[in-house]
Amino acid sequence: MSYVYCPQNSQGIATALGISVSTAHEFVEKAKRKLKAKSRAELIAVAVSLAFIDL
């Protein structure tokens, strides 16, 4: 999830991880659903508060 909090879109995440853009987008969307976040910004806030990632 650490790639999400960098200022990157799905294309940047996909390139960094060597996966397709659609796969990167789906990973982010699934994480948002699981953490009940409405946006990427909220996803990062929740992930930080749960100590999933460090800033």
DSSP file (Angstrom, degrees, kcal/mol; ACC not computed):
  #  RESIDUE AA STRUCTURE BP1 BP2  ACC     N-H-->O    O-->H-N    N-H-->O    O-->H-N    TCO  KAPPA ALPHA  PHI   PSI    X-CA   Y-CA   Z-CA
    1    1 A M    >>        0   0    0      0, 0.0     3,-1.5     0, 0.0     4,-0.8   0.000 360.0 360.0 360.0 -14.2    0.0    0.0    0.0
    2    2 A S  H 3>  +     0   0    0      1,-0.3     4,-0.6     2,-0.2     3,-0.3   0.777 360.0  61.8 -62.6 -25.1    3.0    2.3    0.4
    3    3 A Y  H 34 S+     0   0    0      1,-0.2     3,-0.4     2,-0.2    -1,-0.3   0.771  95.6  62.6 -69.8 -23.8    2.9    3.1   -3.4
    4    4 A V  H <4 S+     0   0    0     -3,-1.5     4,-0.4     1,-0.2    -1,-0.2   0.875  97.4  54.2 -70.6 -36.8   -0.6    4.6   -3.0
    5    5 A Y  H  < S+     0   0    0     -4,-0.8    -1,-0.2    -3,-0.3    -2,-0.2   0.665  89.6  88.3 -78.9 -13.3    0.5    7.4   -0.7
    6    6 A C  S  < S-     0   0    0     -4,-0.6     2,-3.2    -3,-0.4     7,-0.1  -0.514 105.4 -94.9 -71.0 153.4    3.1    8.6   -3.1
    7    7 A P  S    S+     0   0    0      0, 0.0     2,-0.4     0, 0.0    -2,-0.1  -0.337  84.2 127.5 -72.6  71.0    1.6   11.1   -5.5
    8    8 A Q        -     0   0    0     -2,-3.2     2,-0.1    -4,-0.4    -2,-0.0  -0.932  50.1-143.4-128.0 148.9    1.0    8.5   -8.1
    9    9 A N     >  -     0   0    0     -2,-0.4     4,-2.1     1,-0.0     5,-0.2  -0.317  49.7 -81.4 -93.4-173.9   -1.9    7.4  -10.1
   10   10 A S  H  > S+     0   0    0      1,-0.2     4,-2.7     2,-0.2     5,-0.2   0.844 130.3  57.7 -61.1 -33.3   -2.7    3.9  -11.1
   11   11 A Q  H  > S+     0   0    0      2,-0.2     4,-2.4     1,-0.2    -1,-0.2   0.928 107.5  46.6 -62.8 -45.1   -0.2    4.1  -14.0
   12   12 A G  H  > S+     0   0    0      2,-0.2     4,-2.2     1,-0.2    -2,-0.2   0.894 113.7  47.9 -64.7 -40.6    2.6    5.0  -11.7
   13   13 A I  H  X S+     0   0    0     -4,-2.1     4,-2.2     2,-0.2    -2,-0.2   0.924 111.7  50.6 -64.7 -44.5    1.7    2.3   -9.2
   14   14 A A  H  X>S+     0   0    0     -4,-2.7     5,-2.0     1,-0.2     4,-1.5   0.916 111.4  47.7 -60.8 -44.5    1.5   -0.3  -12.1
   15   15 A T  H  <5S+     0   0    0     -4,-2.4     3,-0.2     1,-0.2    -1,-0.2   0.925 112.0  49.5 -62.8 -45.0    4.9    0.7  -13.4
   16   16 A A  H  <5S+     0   0    0     -4,-2.2    -1,-0.2     1,-0.2    -2,-0.2   0.854 119.9  36.9 -63.3 -35.4    6.5    0.6  -10.0
   17   17 A L  H  <5S-     0   0    0     -4,-2.2    -1,-0.2    -5,-0.2    -2,-0.2   0.552 106.7-121.6 -95.8  -8.9    5.1   -2.9   -9.3
   18   18 A G  T  <5S+     0   0    0     -4,-1.5     2,-0.2     1,-0.3    -3,-0.2   0.864  72.1 118.9  71.1  35.9    5.4   -4.3  -12.8
   19   19 A I  S   <S-     0   0    0     -5,-2.0    -1,-0.3    -6,-0.2    -2,-0.1  -0.753  70.4 -82.4-124.3 172.7    1.6   -5.0  -13.1
   20   20 A S     >  -     0   0    0     -2,-0.2     4,-2.3     1,-0.1     5,-0.2  -0.369  35.3-118.4 -74.7 157.2   -1.1   -3.8  -15.4
   21   21 A V  H  > S+     0   0    0      1,-0.2     4,-2.7     2,-0.2     5,-0.2   0.899 115.3  53.1 -61.0 -41.8   -2.8   -0.5  -14.8
   22   22 A S  H  > S+     0   0    0      1,-0.2     4,-2.3     2,-0.2    -1,-0.2   0.880 108.5  49.8 -64.6 -36.5   -6.2   -2.2  -14.3
   23   23 A T  H  > S+     0   0    0      2,-0.2     4,-2.4     1,-0.2    -1,-0.2   0.924 111.4  48.6 -66.3 -44.1   -4.7   -4.5  -11.7
   24   24 A A  H  X S+     0   0    0     -4,-2.3     4,-2.1     2,-0.2    -2,-0.2   0.925 112.4  48.7 -61.0 -44.7   -3.2   -1.6   -9.8
   25   25 A H  H  X S+     0   0    0     -4,-2.7     4,-2.5     1,-0.2    -1,-0.2   0.917 111.3  49.7 -61.6 -43.6   -6.5    0.3  -10.0
   26   26 A E  H  X S+     0   0    0     -4,-2.3     4,-2.6     2,-0.2    -1,-0.2   0.884 107.6  54.3 -65.3 -38.7   -8.4   -2.8   -8.7
   27   27 A F  H  X S+     0   0    0     -4,-2.4     4,-2.2     2,-0.2    -1,-0.2   0.934 111.2  45.7 -58.6 -46.2   -5.9   -3.2   -5.8
   28   28 A V  H  X S+     0   0    0     -4,-2.1     4,-2.5     1,-0.2    -2,-0.2   0.922 112.7  50.0 -64.6 -43.9   -6.6    0.3   -4.7
   29   29 A E  H  X S+     0   0    0     -4,-2.5     4,-2.3     1,-0.2    -1,-0.2   0.895 110.7  49.6 -63.0 -40.1  -10.3    0.0   -5.1
   30   30 A K  H  X S+     0   0    0     -4,-2.6     4,-2.7     2,-0.2    -1,-0.2   0.903 110.6  50.1 -65.3 -40.6  -10.3   -3.2   -3.0
   31   31 A A  H  X S+     0   0    0     -4,-2.2     4,-2.2     2,-0.2    -2,-0.2   0.908 109.9  51.5 -63.6 -41.5   -8.3   -1.6   -0.3
   32   32 A K  H  <>S+     0   0    0     -4,-2.5     5,-2.7     1,-0.2     4,-0.4   0.916 111.8  46.7 -60.8 -43.7  -10.7    1.4   -0.3
   33   33 A R  H ><5S+     0   0    0     -4,-2.3     3,-0.9     3,-0.2    -2,-0.2   0.935 112.5  49.1 -63.8 -46.0  -13.7   -1.0    0.1
   34   34 A K  H 3<5S+     0   0    0     -4,-2.7    -1,-0.2     1,-0.3    -2,-0.2   0.859 118.9  38.4 -64.0 -35.5  -12.0   -3.1    2.9
   35   35 A L  T 3<5S-     0   0    0     -4,-2.2    -1,-0.3    -5,-0.2    -2,-0.2   0.365 109.4-122.8 -97.2   5.1  -11.1    0.0    4.8
   36   36 A K  T < 5 +     0   0    0     -3,-0.9     2,-0.4    -4,-0.4    -3,-0.2   0.879  56.2 156.3  56.8  42.3  -14.4    1.8    4.0
   37   37 A A      < -     0   0    0     -5,-2.7    -1,-0.2    -6,-0.2    -2,-0.1  -0.783  38.1-157.3 -99.4 143.4  -12.5    4.8    2.5
   38   38 A K  S    S+     0   0    0     -2,-0.4     2,-0.3     1,-0.1    -1,-0.1   0.663  75.8  17.1 -92.5 -18.4  -14.2    7.0   -0.1
   39   39 A S  S  > S-     0   0    0      1,-0.1     4,-2.3    -7,-0.1     5,-0.1  -0.907  81.0-103.5-144.9 169.7  -11.0    8.4   -1.7
   40   40 A R  H  > S+     0   0    0     -2,-0.3     4,-2.4     2,-0.2     5,-0.2   0.884 121.5  54.8 -64.2 -37.2   -7.3    7.6   -1.9
   41   41 A A  H  > S+     0   0    0      1,-0.2     4,-2.2     2,-0.2    -1,-0.2   0.927 110.2  44.9 -62.1 -44.1   -6.6   10.4    0.6
   42   42 A E  H  > S+     0   0    0      2,-0.2     4,-2.6     1,-0.2     5,-0.2   0.878 109.5  57.1 -66.9 -36.7   -9.0    8.8    3.1
   43   43 A L  H  X S+     0   0    0     -4,-2.3     4,-2.6     1,-0.2    -2,-0.2   0.922 108.8  46.0 -57.8 -45.0   -7.5    5.4    2.3
   44   44 A I  H  X S+     0   0    0     -4,-2.4     4,-2.6     2,-0.2     5,-0.2   0.911 111.0  52.4 -66.3 -42.1   -4.0    6.7    3.3
   45   45 A A  H  X S+     0   0    0     -4,-2.2     4,-2.3     1,-0.2    -2,-0.2   0.922 113.3  43.9 -60.0 -44.3   -5.4    8.4    6.4
   46   46 A V  H  X S+     0   0    0     -4,-2.6     4,-1.8     2,-0.2    -2,-0.2   0.923 113.1  51.2 -66.3 -44.3   -7.0    5.2    7.6
   47   47 A A  H  <>S+     0   0    0     -4,-2.6     5,-3.0    -5,-0.2     6,-0.9   0.884 112.1  47.0 -62.5 -38.6   -4.0    3.1    6.7
   48   48 A V  H ><5S+     0   0    0     -4,-2.6     3,-1.6     3,-0.2    -1,-0.2   0.923 110.5  51.7 -67.6 -44.0   -1.7    5.4    8.7
   49   49 A S  H 3<5S+     0   0    0     -4,-2.3    -2,-0.2     1,-0.3    -1,-0.2   0.800 112.2  46.6 -65.0 -27.2   -4.0    5.5   11.7
   50   50 A L  T 3<5S-     0   0    0     -4,-1.8    -1,-0.3    -5,-0.1    -2,-0.2   0.358 114.9-118.7 -92.9   4.6   -4.0    1.7   11.6
   51   51 A A  T < 5S+     0   0    0     -3,-1.6    -3,-0.2     2,-0.2    -2,-0.1   0.770  75.1 131.4  62.6  29.1   -0.2    1.6   11.3
   52   52 A F  S   <S+     0   0    0     -5,-3.0     2,-0.3    -6,-0.2    -4,-0.2   0.816  78.8  16.5 -74.3 -31.1   -0.4   -0.2    7.9
   53   53 A I  S    S-     0   0    0     -6,-0.9     2,-0.4    -9,-0.1    -2,-0.2  -0.968  72.0-138.9-138.5 154.6    2.0    2.4    6.5
   54   54 A D              0   0    0     -2,-0.3    -6,-0.0    -3,-0.1    -7,-0.0  -0.917 360.0 360.0-111.6 140.4    4.4    4.9    8.0
   55   55 A L              0   0    0     -2,-0.4    -1,-0.1    -7,-0.1    -7,-0.0   0.402 360.0 360.0-102.3 360.0    4.8    8.4    6.5
